[in-house]
Amino acid sequence: MTVVFVHGVPETDEVWDGLRARLRGDSVALRLPGFGSPRPEGFTSTKDEYVSWLEGELRAFDGPVDLVGHDWGALLVARVASRGVVGLRSWAVDVASVLDRDYIWHDAARLWQTPGAGEAWATQTLEVSDLGSPLGVAGQLRAAGVADEHARVMGRSFDETMASSILALYRSATPNPFAHWGADLTSVTSAPGLVLHPTHDPYDGGPASEVAAALGARFCPLEGLGHWWMLQDPGAGAAALEEFWANPER
């Protein structure tokens, strides 16, 4: 069994390090193009390009994998699972509420989606090189609930490429992902799924259980944890995933 992890925004694959260290078996954490890694030629960082990129990465593995996504990674994983183009053994996501038809993007997302304002944010944030400053991306991650040690690690990868990738990705999902993908976000029959719901996640406060039911996925609350549950309590996250993988069938 190989487990493949997909991170979110503005993050890098290091977000999974602690959880992966607590797992038995092989795992790989992919790094999204533009997030501390180069973008392929002609890649413009739209949500559908990231889906195609992820499907291409998964084809390189020998056999179906257990696919896990967080934040934007979760949205990409749900889309890949619903398309059924690539075979999966199982899939797991958080922030399922973002896939609801009535979801309204959070304040930072709306800023990034706004022409002019998003570019101003990028310029101002890129000017801050001090990882301890509250104005840099590391400081913004800390303000959102990421512990300092993890915020500094991920903040080191923030550059012009990541900034432009963030703006393009969010602008490709206006007004919300359901408006673009909703018709295909029905019960996934190709592989069993799991929706993780950290109960203190401010970005996932909507009908996550209803989205899980619509996708035909198992629903698993993570009591007392927030958006970065894999950093707050990697042991609890690993245990929830391994319990699902031990008996993934619905």
PyMOL commands that set and color helices and strands:
alter all, ss='L'
color gray80, all
select helices_A, chain A and resi 13-20+47-59+72-83+96-99+107-113+117-126+137-143+148-155+160-171+177-184+208-215+229-232+234-246
alter helices_A, ss='H'
color red, helices_A
select strands_A, chain A and resi 2-6+26-30+65-69+88-93+193-198+218-222
alter strands_A, ss='S'
color yellow, strands_A
deselect
rebuild
show_as cartoon
